[in-house]
Amino acid sequence: MIRLLIVTIATVFSLQVAAQNNGQTNNGLKNFFKLIKQDAHPTGVHDPFDFYVGPRLGISAATLTSTGGSPVFGPTGSAFFEVFVLKNLSIGMEIGYSYQGAKGVEYTINTKHEDGTVDTQHQKYDYSLHYINATYLCRWYPISSAPLSVYSGLHLARLISAHAKSNHRTNITDELHEGDVGIPVGVSYEWGQWQADMRYTASLRHIGRTARAKQLLDNSFNNMLSVTVAYKIQLW
């Protein structure tokens, strides 16, 4: 009888603790969703120090200039913050990832023989480049009644992986410059907490570092056009 009573008390206590923890979890989830789901009605006018954060996801079309290759399409994404310094001017930063490169880059090999004849071979390469990016932006909202912004800034990138593929796949990370720098130019439009964005980023540094890379890539630059959607959360 005593044993049964002890088991019953322990069971009731466990259920109360579980219910309390479950209630705390539910309250935490409710507070979280309350934070990220806001009744937003964006315009082109904000209060100074309005502060936003959020994720950005989309697709990019990237090329390598002067190579004659075709664009490669891949994912791009970032986390960002934006803070207003004037009612229609903000500054911000993004940390993210991009997939870049080019397809079908043709490389011509001329082999001269002792008899003076020359053999010409054409070989095509696909280049896959993976970057981690830090982008600093200044946004201007030119129309007070519309949440439209235009922007530019500075794009800094770090190469984390690079491969060239022809007959087989070759790691060329060490043959390219580890860092890249570029200028982004773009336009965004907002509705509710959502933001649609189109951006073009032109790099200012040749990607080839070694003589072989410069020979294959002809002193090319990275260029990228991206279309993304962001979700903006106002913290204050």
Phi, psi and omega in degrees: 000314179297319179298318179297320179296317179297316179298319180296314180298317180297320180295315179298317179298317179297320179294322179294317178297317180297319180294320179295315178297320179296321178296319178295320178297316179297319178295321178297318178294320179297318179294322179295312180293330176294325179291315187275340178254106186239154178274079187265137175228078189292145172227190177268008181238132180225163173278142175305140181076007166303132189233127182235148172223167176164176176263157177224130180224149178180202183230149180231153171242115186242149178222166171245116185297153174065009179261341184076009180279167178270156179294153170250142180251137182197176182281153171218147181197158181198168167246142188222163164225154180217130179230135182273131177257335172226173184296335180231022182221129180228160172235155182195178181215147176231140172240122185199193185232146173216147176254125185225180180136211180195158178242148173066034177285119185269133177238128183260128179246117177256121180246118181263128181265170182296331180278005177093349179284153182236127173262133179246127178238142178244126181233136181253142181236146168250130182249130178239116183239135181240127184235146164256129190241146168235118185239127180252126189233149170236120184251139176239130178256096190284339184245118185295331184268355184230137180279055179255133179227147171240151188203165171206179182171217183227131182246119177245133185228148176235124180286125179252339180196141178211135179222146172244136182233123172233260173284332177214168184267128183236135176281121182240019183305317183287348181266355180248158176296136182290326182249153177221153178222142182207176179243117175268143174225132184201177179219144181225153174222141186242148169215130187058230177264005183265150178222124174263138189220139172233131188219140173242129180240120179252121180282154183247004184232134173300137184278336181287135179249314181273165179298322180295318179295320179294325178292318182286321188258357173055045178053045184278162175246157168282137169226141184213133171248127182232145174236123186224165173233132180241157175241115187262130178241119179276121178273323172199000000 
